[in-house]
């Protein structure tokens, strides 16, 4: 069995999820190296997973170039594009955590450079692979909703001052963004994936309970190209603990709501054209994820590996990853200008990544 060999760049909070799955859970995957500019972090991961560790990503690639197939970029969001672009020259496939970049210009350059180097660019959107989400997507593709009326996402999580104090880049415009860029980006991606292309957005953002540059609370009203409405409600100012990450879709022939902690629990599955398995759907797909990341990473990495081995398109490539970044950029542009923003635009007031 051919194994795809992965190297991690960045050993922060999300790296544990990547390392656990790639080193232990997928037979076709192998973790071969880790890197972090903080020596203690790099050593801790290297020792734990029994792989070489580095504090310089270029040194890692130069030393292990023939032993690496994929580079996972897990650094702070503001460095994603810089690291992806500089590492593409080694002609290894690249996985980048969400958001893929903080500006559309950087995202476009990442896509262009990876195309020029003939390497695949993957963006981590693991919630697309949650079982209830896949079921909802199938219903969309089968046109079970008929005319779409409204899609809503809610992110009601708790991130207090101690969370932002963990690292100096958290909650900054240049390196992170706020709740919309960080915590809610997965849900915004799901909303677009279900409802289709966004036409316009009007948004409000504010910093309610913590001392950071960016927002901890945001709301947005969307109009989709198909005429449906959309609502985004996202906050990390929920106290004293997380409540939900959810999506609901309403159409002329049905209603679906997926809730739980990480868009992982089927709450409502109602359609006017009942099918034999509909009665079991809520029970079958009622799952409580073990952590904020949900269950989707395993299936996400399987999709990446299949894309490489079979040379087929992945579910979330660079172009797919760019879509939610454009919407997030438009949300910030609207919040700054207090105006409705039509997508396919050139941002002028959005502070993200600057």
C-alpha positions, 0 to 999 in steps of 0.5 A, a space after each residue: 500500500 502506497 503511503 502519503 507522507 505528511 510534514 507539519 509546519 506549526 505545532 500549535 492548537 490544531 496540530 494535535 488533531 492533524 498529528 493524531 489522525 495522520 500518524 495513527 488512524 489512516 493506513 495510507 498516511 504517515 507523519 514524517 516530520 514536524 516544525 515549529 519556530 518555538 523549539 520546545 513545541 517542535 521537540 514535544 511533537 517530534 518526541 511524541 510522534 517519533 519523527 524528526 523535528 525542526 525549527 526552520 521549515 526550509 531546513 526541514 524540506 531541504 533535509 527531507 525533500 525525498 521523504 515528504 509528499 504533503 506539507 500541512 501549514 498550521 501556522 497563524 492565519 496571517 502567515 498562511 499565504 507567505 508560508 504556502 507560497 515560499 514552500 511551493 517551490 519544493 513541489 510538494 502538495 500543500 494543505 493549509 488550515 482555514 482561512 487559507 489567507 487573510 486577503 484575496 490577493 494573497 489567496 489568488 497568489 497561492 492558487 497561482 503559484 501552486 498551479 505553476 508548480 503543479 502541486 495541489 492546494 487543499 484548504 481544511 474545511 472538515 465540517 463539510 465531511 460531518 455525517 449530518 452535513 453530508 446528508 444535508 448536501 445530498 438533499 440539496 443536490 436532490 432538490 428536495 427543498 425545492 425553492 430555497 427560502 433562507 439559510 442561517 448559521 449560528 456560532 455561539 461560542 465562548 472565548 474569554 480574554 485568557 484564550 486571546 492571551 495565549 498568543 500575541 497574534 490572536 485577535 489581531 487584524 494582521 495575523 488572525 481576524 475575529 470570530 468571523 474569520 476564525 471560529 465562524 469561517 467553517 460555518 460560513 463555508 457551509 452556508 455558501 456550499 448549501 445555498 449557492 453564490 452570494 449576491 450581496 451582504 450587509 453586516 455589523 460587527 463589534 467587540 463586546 467582552 474582550 480586549 482585542 483589535 478585531 470583533 468578537 461578535 458579528 451579524 450579517 444579512 445575505 441575499 443569494 443569487 437564487 433569491 434566498 436570504 441568509 443570516 449569519 450570527 457569530 460570537 465568541 462572547 457567549 458566557 460562561 461556555 459554548 452553546 452551539 455551532 449550527 446551520 438551518 436551511 428552509 425551502 418550499 418543500 422542507 426544513 433541516 437544522 443541524 446543531 450540536 457543538 460543531 455542526 454535528 447533530 441532526 436536529 430537524 429533518 422534515 420534508 413534504 415528500 417523505 421517503 422511507 429512511 426519513 424517519 430514521 435520519 434524526 436518530 441515525 445522525 444524532 452525534 455528539 462530537 468529542 471536541 470543537 473540531 468535530 469528526 470531519 478531519 478523518 474523512 477530510 484527510 481521506 479525501 486529500 489522499 484519494 485526490 493525490 493517489 487518484 489524481 482527482 479534484 478534492 472537495 475543498 481546493 484553493 478555489 473552494 477555499 477562496 469563496 468563503 474568504 471573499 464573503 468574509 472580506 465583504 462582511 468586513 467591508 460592509 461593517 466598515 462602510 455601513 453599506 451593502 456590498 455586492 460580491 465580486 468586488 475590490 475591497 478598500 476598507 476591510 482591515 483583515 490582513 493589514 
